[in-house]
Amino acid sequence: MTQDAETALARLRDLCLAMPGTAERVSHRAPVFVVAEDKMFAYFWHDHHGDGETVAVVRTTGAEEQRMLIDSEPELYSLPGELAAFGWIAIRLSGAATDWDRVGDRVAVSWELAAPRDLLEAGGR
């Protein structure tokens, strides 16, 4: 993994693990972040299937939100292969221009979509 990818993973890890009830696991040799022990809310993919991209993959509310995000910023958002059908979106993390506040907002939304009610009531953001 490149230094830029390592830095991106460290930043994503900090954002994800700051949310209540979260942990990091490995799934298919990639870091995945879960809430309430088993509900996935973020993945970190670097060169997934040889695509050359470094991305965070997070939940959305579904196809309409996916389309809206991609239409508004196609250079930032893309469909994450096999997870796209389940309402996930990929956020490019490559380069120094990454807007980590925006990534943090999307991570928080994804966490909210996955977290059980008791954790939502405890507050995520």
N, CA, C and O atoms as CSV, one atom per row, in Angstrom:
chain,resi,resn,atom,element,x,y,z
A,1,MET,N,N,0.850,-1.172,0.000
A,1,MET,CA,C,0.000,0.000,0.000
A,1,MET,C,C,0.901,1.242,0.000
A,1,MET,O,O,1.932,1.267,0.672
A,2,THR,N,N,0.510,2.251,-0.745
A,2,THR,CA,C,1.301,3.480,-0.844
A,2,THR,C,C,1.167,4.304,0.433
A,2,THR,O,O,0.268,4.076,1.242
A,3,GLN,N,N,2.071,5.262,0.601
A,3,GLN,CA,C,2.004,6.153,1.756
A,3,GLN,C,C,0.700,6.950,1.753
A,3,GLN,O,O,0.087,7.135,2.804
A,4,ASP,N,N,0.270,7.423,0.579
A,4,ASP,CA,C,-0.993,8.157,0.485
A,4,ASP,C,C,-2.173,7.284,0.922
A,4,ASP,O,O,-3.076,7.758,1.611
A,5,ALA,N,N,-2.166,6.025,0.525
A,5,ALA,CA,C,-3.239,5.112,0.917
A,5,ALA,C,C,-3.201,4.848,2.420
A,5,ALA,O,O,-4.247,4.794,3.068
A,6,GLU,N,N,-2.013,4.684,2.971
A,6,GLU,CA,C,-1.869,4.486,4.426
A,6,GLU,C,C,-2.409,5.689,5.192
A,6,GLU,O,O,-3.094,5.534,6.202
A,7,THR,N,N,-2.096,6.885,4.705
A,7,THR,CA,C,-2.582,8.110,5.338
A,7,THR,C,C,-4.099,8.193,5.238
A,7,THR,O,O,-4.765,8.549,6.210
A,8,ALA,N,N,-4.651,7.864,4.067
A,8,ALA,CA,C,-6.099,7.886,3.886
A,8,ALA,C,C,-6.776,6.881,4.819
A,8,ALA,O,O,-7.808,7.189,5.414
A,9,LEU,N,N,-6.208,5.694,4.950
A,9,LEU,CA,C,-6.777,4.695,5.856
A,9,LEU,C,C,-6.746,5.205,7.295
A,9,LEU,O,O,-7.723,5.044,8.026
A,10,ALA,N,N,-5.653,5.808,7.706
A,10,ALA,CA,C,-5.555,6.332,9.078
A,10,ALA,C,C,-6.616,7.400,9.331
A,10,ALA,O,O,-7.237,7.414,10.394
A,11,ARG,N,N,-6.828,8.293,8.366
A,11,ARG,CA,C,-7.846,9.345,8.517
A,11,ARG,C,C,-9.246,8.733,8.568
A,11,ARG,O,O,-10.060,9.110,9.411
A,12,LEU,N,N,-9.528,7.782,7.661
A,12,LEU,CA,C,-10.835,7.129,7.655
A,12,LEU,C,C,-11.042,6.363,8.956
A,12,LEU,O,O,-12.127,6.412,9.535
A,13,ARG,N,N,-10.036,5.670,9.413
A,13,ARG,CA,C,-10.121,4.913,10.661
A,13,ARG,C,C,-10.494,5.842,11.821
A,13,ARG,O,O,-11.360,5.510,12.630
A,14,ASP,N,N,-9.841,6.999,11.900
A,14,ASP,CA,C,-10.145,7.956,12.965
A,14,ASP,C,C,-11.606,8.396,12.914
A,14,ASP,O,O,-12.273,8.472,13.946
A,15,LEU,N,N,-12.099,8.685,11.710
A,15,LEU,CA,C,-13.497,9.107,11.559
A,15,LEU,C,C,-14.456,8.001,11.978
A,15,LEU,O,O,-15.415,8.246,12.711
A,16,CYS,N,N,-14.196,6.793,11.514
A,16,CYS,CA,C,-15.105,5.680,11.786
A,16,CYS,C,C,-15.109,5.282,13.258
A,16,CYS,O,O,-16.170,5.065,13.843
A,17,LEU,N,N,-13.937,5.188,13.846
A,17,LEU,CA,C,-13.859,4.715,15.226
A,17,LEU,C,C,-14.260,5.782,16.239
A,17,LEU,O,O,-14.388,5.487,17.427
A,18,ALA,N,N,-14.458,7.011,15.786
A,18,ALA,CA,C,-14.970,8.070,16.664
A,18,ALA,C,C,-16.475,7.934,16.888
A,18,ALA,O,O,-17.028,8.539,17.806
A,19,MET,N,N,-17.132,7.141,16.048
A,19,MET,CA,C,-18.574,6.939,16.170
A,19,MET,C,C,-18.841,5.918,17.278
A,19,MET,O,O,-18.065,4.976,17.432
A,20,PRO,N,N,-19.922,6.081,18.055
A,20,PRO,CA,C,-20.222,5.149,19.152
A,20,PRO,C,C,-20.436,3.712,18.674
A,20,PRO,O,O,-21.029,3.473,17.623
A,21,GLY,N,N,-19.942,2.770,19.464
A,21,GLY,CA,C,-20.218,1.356,19.232
A,21,GLY,C,C,-19.538,0.754,18.025
A,21,GLY,O,O,-20.024,-0.233,17.473
A,22,THR,N,N,-18.412,1.329,17.596
A,22,THR,CA,C,-17.773,0.866,16.365
A,22,THR,C,C,-16.523,0.042,16.632
A,22,THR,O,O,-15.930,0.091,17.709
A,23,ALA,N,N,-16.150,-0.710,15.615
A,23,ALA,CA,C,-14.926,-1.506,15.650
A,23,ALA,C,C,-14.447,-1.693,14.215
A,23,ALA,O,O,-15.191,-1.484,13.257
A,24,GLU,N,N,-13.202,-2.088,14.096
A,24,GLU,CA,C,-12.615,-2.379,12.782
A,24,GLU,C,C,-12.428,-3.881,12.652
A,24,GLU,O,O,-12.008,-4.553,13.594
A,25,ARG,N,N,-12.744,-4.391,11.483
A,25,ARG,CA,C,-12.556,-5.806,11.158
A,25,ARG,C,C,-11.852,-5.885,9.806
A,25,ARG,O,O,-11.588,-4.864,9.172
A,26,VAL,N,N,-11.557,-7.088,9.380
A,26,VAL,CA,C,-11.020,-7.324,8.046
A,26,VAL,C,C,-12.010,-8.218,7.315
A,26,VAL,O,O,-12.443,-9.248,7.831
A,27,SER,N,N,-12.355,-7.805,6.109
A,27,SER,CA,C,-13.243,-8.594,5.263
A,27,SER,C,C,-12.650,-8.627,3.864
A,27,SER,O,O,-12.416,-7.582,3.257
A,28,HIS,N,N,-12.414,-9.804,3.363
A,28,HIS,CA,C,-11.806,-9.966,2.040
A,28,HIS,C,C,-10.495,-9.171,1.949
A,28,HIS,O,O,-10.227,-8.507,0.947
A,29,ARG,N,N,-9.702,-9.248,2.989
A,29,ARG,CA,C,-8.377,-8.622,3.091
A,29,ARG,C,C,-8.426,-7.092,3.081
A,29,ARG,O,O,-7.421,-6.449,2.778
A,30,ALA,N,N,-9.569,-6.508,3.405
A,30,ALA,CA,C,-9.688,-5.048,3.438
A,30,ALA,C,C,-10.317,-4.629,4.765
A,30,ALA,O,O,-11.157,-5.348,5.307
A,31,PRO,N,N,-9.916,-3.466,5.292
A,31,PRO,CA,C,-10.530,-2.969,6.523
A,31,PRO,C,C,-12.008,-2.639,6.298
A,31,PRO,O,O,-12.387,-2.044,5.290
A,32,VAL,N,N,-12.814,-3.040,7.255
A,32,VAL,CA,C,-14.238,-2.717,7.254
A,32,VAL,C,C,-14.584,-2.233,8.654
A,32,VAL,O,O,-14.046,-2.732,9.643
A,33,PHE,N,N,-15.472,-1.272,8.731
A,33,PHE,CA,C,-15.857,-0.694,10.011
A,33,PHE,C,C,-17.300,-1.076,10.290
A,33,PHE,O,O,-18.170,-0.961,9.426
A,34,VAL,N,N,-17.537,-1.536,11.522
A,34,VAL,CA,C,-18.843,-2.048,11.909
A,34,VAL,C,C,-19.350,-1.300,13.139
A,34,VAL,O,O,-18.576,-0.752,13.925
A,35,VAL,N,N,-20.671,-1.295,13.277
A,35,VAL,CA,C,-21.323,-0.759,14.462
A,35,VAL,C,C,-22.149,-1.895,15.054
A,35,VAL,O,O,-22.679,-2.738,14.331
A,36,ALA,N,N,-22.248,-1.900,16.373
A,36,ALA,CA,C,-23.000,-2.945,17.082
A,36,ALA,C,C,-22.499,-4.336,16.696
A,36,ALA,O,O,-23.285,-5.268,16.526
A,37,GLU,N,N,-21.211,-4.458,16.565
A,37,GLU,CA,C,-20.478,-5.698,16.344
A,37,GLU,C,C,-20.567,-6.311,14.960
A,37,GLU,O,O,-19.648,-7.022,14.555
A,38,ASP,N,N,-21.647,-6.061,14.212
A,38,ASP,CA,C,-21.727,-6.761,12.932
A,38,ASP,C,C,-22.397,-5.982,11.796
A,38,ASP,O,O,-22.553,-6.520,10.699
A,39,LYS,N,N,-22.786,-4.756,12.029
A,39,LYS,CA,C,-23.445,-3.977,10.984
A,39,LYS,C,C,-22.423,-3.077,10.293
A,39,LYS,O,O,-21.979,-2.076,10.854
A,40,MET,N,N,-22.061,-3.447,9.079
A,40,MET,CA,C,-21.025,-2.721,8.343
A,40,MET,C,C,-21.538,-1.352,7.915
A,40,MET,O,O,-22.662,-1.207,7.434
A,41,PHE,N,N,-20.666,-0.337,8.108
A,41,PHE,CA,C,-21.048,1.003,7.664
A,41,PHE,C,C,-19.971,1.681,6.828
A,41,PHE,O,O,-20.235,2.731,6.243
A,42,ALA,N,N,-18.771,1.121,6.750
A,42,ALA,CA,C,-17.732,1.700,5.890
A,42,ALA,C,C,-16.678,0.650,5.566
A,42,ALA,O,O,-16.320,-0.186,6.395
A,43,TYR,N,N,-16.201,0.724,4.342
A,43,TYR,CA,C,-15.086,-0.105,3.880
A,43,TYR,C,C,-13.969,0.821,3.422
A,43,TYR,O,O,-14.221,1.954,3.012
A,44,PHE,N,N,-12.748,0.338,3.493
A,44,PHE,CA,C,-11.614,1.020,2.879
A,44,PHE,C,C,-11.086,0.097,1.796
A,44,PHE,O,O,-10.677,-1.031,2.073
A,45,TRP,N,N,-11.096,0.578,0.571
A,45,TRP,CA,C,-10.573,-0.201,-0.548
A,45,TRP,C,C,-9.424,0.551,-1.189
A,45,TRP,O,O,-9.540,1.733,-1.512
A,46,HIS,N,N,-8.320,-0.145,-1.366
A,46,HIS,CA,C,-7.175,0.399,-2.108
A,46,HIS,C,C,-6.854,-0.568,-3.236
A,46,HIS,O,O,-6.533,-1.733,-3.000
A,47,ASP,N,N,-6.944,-0.074,-4.461
A,47,ASP,CA,C,-6.671,-0.866,-5.655
A,47,ASP,C,C,-7.527,-2.141,-5.674
A,47,ASP,O,O,-7.058,-3.226,-6.018
A,48,HIS,N,N,-8.784,-1.967,-5.294
A,48,HIS,CA,C,-9.730,-3.082,-5.233
A,48,HIS,C,C,-9.922,-3.662,-6.634
A,48,HIS,O,O,-10.319,-2.948,-7.554
A,49,HIS,N,N,-9.646,-4.930,-6.791
A,49,HIS,CA,C,-9.727,-5.616,-8.090
A,49,HIS,C,C,-8.877,-4.914,-9.146
A,49,HIS,O,O,-9.220,-4.926,-10.328
A,50,GLY,N,N,-7.760,-4.297,-8.719
A,50,GLY,CA,C,-6.832,-3.676,-9.655
A,50,GLY,C,C,-7.313,-2.391,-10.302
A,50,GLY,O,O,-6.847,-2.033,-11.383
A,51,ASP,N,N,-8.250,-1.683,-9.651
A,51,ASP,CA,C,-8.796,-0.462,-10.259
A,51,ASP,C,C,-7.930,0.781,-10.046
A,51,ASP,O,O,-8.200,1.826,-10.639
A,52,GLY,N,N,-6.890,0.682,-9.205
A,52,GLY,CA,C,-5.993,1.810,-8.975
A,52,GLY,C,C,-6.547,2.903,-8.087
A,52,GLY,O,O,-5.874,3.911,-7.875
A,53,GLU,N,N,-7.744,2.742,-7.563
A,53,GLU,CA,C,-8.399,3.766,-6.738
A,53,GLU,C,C,-8.212,3.492,-5.247
A,53,GLU,O,O,-8.062,2.347,-4.821
A,54,THR,N,N,-8.226,4.575,-4.468
A,54,THR,CA,C,-8.300,4.479,-3.016
A,54,THR,C,C,-9.611,5.146,-2.627
A,54,THR,O,O,-9.804,6.338,-2.867
A,55,VAL,N,N,-10.523,4.364,-2.020
A,55,VAL,CA,C,-11.866,4.863,-1.738
A,55,VAL,C,C,-12.353,4.425,-0.365
A,55,VAL,O,O,-11.911,3.422,0.195
A,56,ALA,N,N,-13.285,5.225,0.151
A,56,ALA,CA,C,-14.118,4.804,1.271
A,56,ALA,C,C,-15.448,4.407,0.653
A,56,ALA,O,O,-15.956,5.099,-0.229
A,57,VAL,N,N,-16.003,3.318,1.099
A,57,VAL,CA,C,-17.290,2.856,0.595
A,57,VAL,C,C,-18.269,2.931,1.770
A,57,VAL,O,O,-18.063,2.310,2.812
A,58,VAL,N,N,-19.346,3.712,1.571
A,58,VAL,CA,C,-20.303,3.964,2.645
A,58,VAL,C,C,-21.732,3.760,2.158
A,58,VAL,O,O,-22.004,3.736,0.958
A,59,ARG,N,N,-22.628,3.614,3.116
A,59,ARG,CA,C,-24.047,3.408,2.820
A,59,ARG,C,C,-24.705,4.710,2.354
A,59,ARG,O,O,-24.285,5.808,2.721
A,60,THR,N,N,-25.738,4.553,1.542
A,60,THR,CA,C,-26.646,5.646,1.203
A,60,THR,C,C,-28.062,5.134,1.455
A,60,THR,O,O,-28.256,3.990,1.869
A,61,THR,N,N,-29.032,5.982,1.205
A,61,THR,CA,C,-30.426,5.564,1.376
A,61,THR,C,C,-30.926,4.752,0.190
A,61,THR,O,O,-32.018,4.187,0.248
A,62,GLY,N,N,-30.141,4.685,-0.890
A,62,GLY,CA,C,-30.534,3.875,-2.037
A,62,GLY,C,C,-30.156,4.491,-3.359
A,62,GLY,O,O,-29.373,5.438,-3.426
A,63,ALA,N,N,-30.726,3.935,-4.411
A,63,ALA,CA,C,-30.350,4.291,-5.781
A,63,ALA,C,C,-30.536,5.772,-6.091
A,63,ALA,O,O,-29.716,6.362,-6.794
A,64,GLU,N,N,-31.592,6.374,-5.582
A,64,GLU,CA,C,-31.832,7.793,-5.862
A,64,GLU,C,C,-30.720,8.667,-5.283
A,64,GLU,O,O,-30.237,9.582,-5.949
A,65,GLU,N,N,-30.319,8.389,-4.060
A,65,GLU,CA,C,-29.230,9.163,-3.450
A,65,GLU,C,C,-27.906,8.886,-4.166
A,65,GLU,O,O,-27.112,9.802,-4.379
A,66,GLN,N,N,-27.668,7.633,-4.535
A,66,GLN,CA,C,-26.461,7.314,-5.295
A,66,GLN,C,C,-26.387,8.155,-6.566
A,66,GLN,O,O,-25.364,8.781,-6.842
A,67,ARG,N,N,-27.471,8.170,-7.336
A,67,ARG,CA,C,-27.507,8.943,-8.587
A,67,ARG,C,C,-27.274,10.426,-8.334
A,67,ARG,O,O,-26.527,11.073,-9.069
A,68,MET,N,N,-27.906,10.966,-7.302
A,68,MET,CA,C,-27.764,12.377,-6.971
A,68,MET,C,C,-26.302,12.711,-6.659
A,68,MET,O,O,-25.776,13.715,-7.140
A,69,LEU,N,N,-25.663,11.886,-5.870
A,69,LEU,CA,C,-24.265,12.136,-5.507
A,69,LEU,C,C,-23.348,12.065,-6.733
A,69,LEU,O,O,-22.505,12.938,-6.941
A,70,ILE,N,N,-23.522,11.027,-7.527
A,70,ILE,CA,C,-22.675,10.866,-8.714
A,70,ILE,C,C,-22.938,11.977,-9.723
A,70,ILE,O,O,-21.994,12.510,-10.306
A,71,ASP,N,N,-24.194,12.335,-9.938
A,71,ASP,CA,C,-24.516,13.416,-10.873
A,71,ASP,C,C,-23.938,14.748,-10.407
A,71,ASP,O,O,-23.494,15.551,-11.228
A,72,SER,N,N,-23.941,14.989,-9.094
A,72,SER,CA,C,-23.452,16.270,-8.581
A,72,SER,C,C,-21.928,16.354,-8.580
A,72,SER,O,O,-21.372,17.431,-8.796
A,73,GLU,N,N,-21.249,15.237,-8.341
A,73,GLU,CA,C,-19.786,15.250,-8.282
A,73,GLU,C,C,-19.197,13.927,-8.768
A,73,GLU,O,O,-18.742,13.113,-7.964
A,74,PRO,N,N,-19.207,13.716,-10.083
A,74,PRO,CA,C,-18.714,12.442,-10.621
A,74,PRO,C,C,-17.214,12.224,-10.398
A,74,PRO,O,O,-16.746,11.087,-10.453
A,75,GLU,N,N,-16.468,13.279,-10.151
A,75,GLU,CA,C,-15.039,13.124,-9.871
A,75,GLU,C,C,-14.788,12.637,-8.441
A,75,GLU,O,O,-13.695,12.164,-8.130
A,76,LEU,N,N,-15.787,12.749,-7.579
A,76,LEU,CA,C,-15.653,12.344,-6.177
A,76,LEU,C,C,-16.331,11.007,-5.892
A,76,LEU,O,O,-15.784,10.176,-5.167
A,77,TYR,N,N,-17.516,10.796,-6.456
A,77,TYR,CA,C,-18.318,9.615,-6.145
A,77,TYR,C,C,-18.374,8.645,-7.320
A,77,TYR,O,O,-18.325,9.044,-8.484
A,78,SER,N,N,-18.477,7.360,-6.983
A,78,SER,CA,C,-18.648,6.328,-8.006
A,78,SER,C,C,-19.389,5.151,-7.384
A,78,SER,O,O,-19.525,5.060,-6.164
A,79,LEU,N,N,-19.867,4.253,-8.242
A,79,LEU,CA,C,-20.532,3.056,-7.756
A,79,LEU,C,C,-19.486,1.991,-7.422
A,79,LEU,O,O,-18.598,1.715,-8.229
A,80,PRO,N,N,-19.591,1.399,-6.244
A,80,PRO,CA,C,-18.581,0.436,-5.789
A,80,PRO,C,C,-18.871,-1.010,-6.178
A,80,PRO,O,O,-19.139,-1.850,-5.320
A,81,GLY,N,N,-18.815,-1.285,-7.452
A,81,GLY,CA,C,-18.950,-2.669,-7.933
A,81,GLY,C,C,-20.110,-3.410,-7.325
A,81,GLY,O,O,-21.259,-2.975,-7.404
A,82,GLU,N,N,-19.798,-4.535,-6.719
A,82,GLU,CA,C,-20.832,-5.439,-6.213
A,82,GLU,C,C,-21.666,-4.853,-5.081
A,82,GLU,O,O,-22.771,-5.337,-4.835
A,83,LEU,N,N,-21.184,-3.840,-4.391
A,83,LEU,CA,C,-21.957,-3.245,-3.300
A,83,LEU,C,C,-22.950,-2.183,-3.770
A,83,LEU,O,O,-23.843,-1.798,-3.015
A,84,ALA,N,N,-22.807,-1.713,-4.992
A,84,ALA,CA,C,-23.688,-0.658,-5.512
A,84,ALA,C,C,-25.154,-1.078,-5.469
A,84,ALA,O,O,-26.023,-0.261,-5.166
A,85,ALA,N,N,-25.429,-2.325,-5.764
A,85,ALA,CA,C,-26.813,-2.804,-5.790
A,85,ALA,C,C,-27.471,-2.761,-4.414
A,85,ALA,O,O,-28.695,-2.832,-4.300
A,86,PHE,N,N,-26.658,-2.647,-3.380
A,86,PHE,CA,C,-27.174,-2.613,-2.014
A,86,PHE,C,C,-27.194,-1.196,-1.438
A,86,PHE,O,O,-27.383,-1.017,-0.235
A,87,GLY,N,N,-26.997,-0.186,-2.298
A,87,GLY,CA,C,-27.101,1.201,-1.874
A,87,GLY,C,C,-25.827,1.841,-1.369
A,87,GLY,O,O,-25.888,2.876,-0.705
A,88,TRP,N,N,-24.685,1.266,-1.659
A,88,TRP,CA,C,-23.411,1.827,-1.206
A,88,TRP,C,C,-22.837,2.759,-2.281
A,88,TRP,O,O,-23.160,2.636,-3.463
A,89,ILE,N,N,-21.986,3.687,-1.849
A,89,ILE,CA,C,-21.319,4.630,-2.753
A,89,ILE,C,C,-19.836,4.680,-2.388
A,89,ILE,O,O,-19.476,4.566,-1.216
A,90,ALA,N,N,-18.990,4.848,-3.384
A,90,ALA,CA,C,-17.546,4.990,-3.146
A,90,ALA,C,C,-17.180,6.469,-3.201
A,90,ALA,O,O,-17.662,7.210,-4.058
A,91,ILE,N,N,-16.320,6.888,-2.270
A,91,ILE,CA,C,-15.809,8.257,-2.217
A,91,ILE,C,C,-14.310,8.190,-2.458
A,91,ILE,O,O,-13.594,7.538,-1.698
A,92,ARG,N,N,-13.825,8.844,-3.493
A,92,ARG,CA,C,-12.392,8.823,-3.791
A,92,ARG,C,C,-11.614,9.555,-2.697
A,92,ARG,O,O,-11.971,10.660,-2.289
A,93,LEU,N,N,-10.544,8.911,-2.237
A,93,LEU,CA,C,-9.702,9.468,-1.176
A,93,LEU,C,C,-8.319,9.820,-1.681
A,93,LEU,O,O,-7.430,10.110,-0.881
A,94,SER,N,N,-8.115,9.801,-2.977
A,94,SER,CA,C,-6.790,10.030,-3.550
A,94,SER,C,C,-6.446,11.506,-3.562
A,94,SER,O,O,-7.283,12.350,-3.880
A,95,GLY,N,N,-5.207,11.806,-3.214
A,95,GLY,CA,C,-4.698,13.166,-3.360
A,95,GLY,C,C,-4.864,14.026,-2.131
A,95,GLY,O,O,-5.644,13.721,-1.229
A,96,ALA,N,N,-4.113,15.103,-2.119
A,96,ALA,CA,C,-4.100,16.026,-0.992
A,96,ALA,C,C,-5.370,16.857,-0.906
A,96,ALA,O,O,-5.640,17.462,0.131
A,97,ALA,N,N,-6.151,16.897,-1.972
A,97,ALA,CA,C,-7.347,17.741,-2.005
A,97,ALA,C,C,-8.577,17.062,-1.399
A,97,ALA,O,O,-9.680,17.598,-1.507
A,98,THR,N,N,-8.420,15.918,-0.777
A,98,THR,CA,C,-9.560,15.228,-0.185
A,98,THR,C,C,-10.205,16.115,0.867
A,98,THR,O,O,-9.529,16.619,1.764
A,99,ASP,N,N,-11.501,16.302,0.758
A,99,ASP,CA,C,-12.268,17.097,1.726
A,99,ASP,C,C,-12.693,16.159,2.860
A,99,ASP,O,O,-13.732,15.503,2.778
A,100,TRP,N,N,-11.887,16.103,3.906
A,100,TRP,CA,C,-12.129,15.154,4.991
A,100,TRP,C,C,-13.365,15.503,5.806
A,100,TRP,O,O,-13.949,14.621,6.435
A,101,ASP,N,N,-13.780,16.768,5.810
A,101,ASP,CA,C,-15.043,17.113,6.464
A,101,ASP,C,C,-16.206,16.456,5.734
A,101,ASP,O,O,-17.122,15.928,6.364
A,102,ARG,N,N,-16.169,16.489,4.416
A,102,ARG,CA,C,-17.221,15.852,3.614
A,102,ARG,C,C,-17.195,14.338,3.817
A,102,ARG,O,O,-18.246,13.715,3.967
A,103,VAL,N,N,-16.001,13.744,3.824
A,103,VAL,CA,C,-15.897,12.304,4.072
A,103,VAL,C,C,-16.478,11.985,5.452
A,103,VAL,O,O,-17.215,11.012,5.608
A,104,GLY,N,N,-16.148,12.797,6.438
A,104,GLY,CA,C,-16.675,12.592,7.789
A,104,GLY,C,C,-18.195,12.661,7.835
A,104,GLY,O,O,-18.838,11.886,8.543
A,105,ASP,N,N,-18.767,13.594,7.074
A,105,ASP,CA,C,-20.231,13.692,7.016
A,105,ASP,C,C,-20.842,12.436,6.417
A,105,ASP,O,O,-21.840,11.924,6.926
A,106,ARG,N,N,-20.243,11.930,5.324
A,106,ARG,CA,C,-20.779,10.720,4.690
A,106,ARG,C,C,-20.606,9.509,5.607
A,106,ARG,O,O,-21.485,8.649,5.654
A,107,VAL,N,N,-19.491,9.426,6.335
A,107,VAL,CA,C,-19.280,8.335,7.296
A,107,VAL,C,C,-20.359,8.398,8.376
A,107,VAL,O,O,-20.921,7.370,8.753
A,108,ALA,N,N,-20.648,9.595,8.870
A,108,ALA,CA,C,-21.662,9.750,9.916
A,108,ALA,C,C,-23.048,9.336,9.414
A,108,ALA,O,O,-23.795,8.671,10.132
A,109,VAL,N,N,-23.391,9.723,8.195
A,109,VAL,CA,C,-24.680,9.318,7.619
A,109,VAL,C,C,-24.727,7.798,7.490
A,109,VAL,O,O,-25.739,7.180,7.819
A,110,SER,N,N,-23.658,7.200,7.021
A,110,SER,CA,C,-23.602,5.754,6.863
A,110,SER,C,C,-23.760,5.054,8.214
A,110,SER,O,O,-24.484,4.065,8.330
A,111,TRP,N,N,-23.078,5.574,9.226
A,111,TRP,CA,C,-23.197,5.023,10.576
A,111,TRP,C,C,-24.643,5.103,11.046
A,111,TRP,O,O,-25.166,4.144,11.614
A,112,GLU,N,N,-25.296,6.249,10.810
A,112,GLU,CA,C,-26.691,6.428,11.222
A,112,GLU,C,C,-27.616,5.423,10.525
A,112,GLU,O,O,-28.590,4.958,11.118
A,113,LEU,N,N,-27.311,5.095,9.276
A,113,LEU,CA,C,-28.132,4.139,8.533
A,113,LEU,C,C,-27.945,2.706,9.034
A,113,LEU,O,O,-28.816,1.862,8.823
A,114,ALA,N,N,-26.831,2.424,9.689
A,114,ALA,CA,C,-26.529,1.072,10.155
A,114,ALA,C,C,-26.747,0.872,11.652
A,114,ALA,O,O,-26.997,-0.248,12.095
A,115,ALA,N,N,-26.657,1.937,12.426
A,115,ALA,CA,C,-26.663,1.818,13.894
A,115,ALA,C,C,-28.045,1.451,14.434
A,115,ALA,O,O,-29.069,1.889,13.909
A,116,PRO,N,N,-28.053,0.647,15.483
A,116,PRO,CA,C,-29.329,0.339,16.140
A,116,PRO,C,C,-29.857,1.564,16.898
A,116,PRO,O,O,-29.102,2.485,17.208
A,117,ARG,N,N,-31.128,1.561,17.183
A,117,ARG,CA,C,-31.812,2.702,17.820
A,117,ARG,C,C,-31.125,3.171,19.103
A,117,ARG,O,O,-30.980,4.376,19.309
A,118,ASP,N,N,-30.698,2.246,19.973
A,118,ASP,CA,C,-30.102,2.681,21.243
A,118,ASP,C,C,-28.834,3.495,21.027
A,118,ASP,O,O,-28.569,4.431,21.781
A,119,LEU,N,N,-28.042,3.153,20.007
A,119,LEU,CA,C,-26.853,3.949,19.716
A,119,LEU,C,C,-27.217,5.282,19.058
A,119,LEU,O,O,-26.569,6.296,19.315
A,120,LEU,N,N,-28.243,5.284,18.217
A,120,LEU,CA,C,-28.703,6.533,17.604
A,120,LEU,C,C,-29.149,7.510,18.676
A,120,LEU,O,O,-28.880,8.707,18.581
A,121,GLU,N,N,-29.825,7.008,19.688
A,121,GLU,CA,C,-30.286,7.868,20.769
A,121,GLU,C,C,-29.126,8.402,21.586
A,121,GLU,O,O,-29.234,9.471,22.187
A,122,ALA,N,N,-27.991,7.658,21.618
A,122,ALA,CA,C,-26.798,8.125,22.321
A,122,ALA,C,C,-26.118,9.251,21.554
A,122,ALA,O,O,-25.332,10.012,22.119
A,123,GLY,N,N,-26.423,9.351,20.272
A,123,GLY,CA,C,-25.871,10.430,19.448
A,123,GLY,C,C,-24.622,10.012,18.718
A,123,GLY,O,O,-23.688,9.469,19.308
A,124,GLY,N,N,-24.615,10.272,17.421
A,124,GLY,CA,C,-23.468,9.907,16.602
A,124,GLY,C,C,-22.534,11.057,16.334
A,124,GLY,O,O,-21.318,10.932,16.481
A,125,ARG,N,N,-23.099,12.173,15.940
A,125,ARG,CA,C,-22.229,13.307,15.587
A,125,ARG,C,C,-22.201,14.313,16.688
A,125,ARG,O,O,-21.524,15.335,16.573
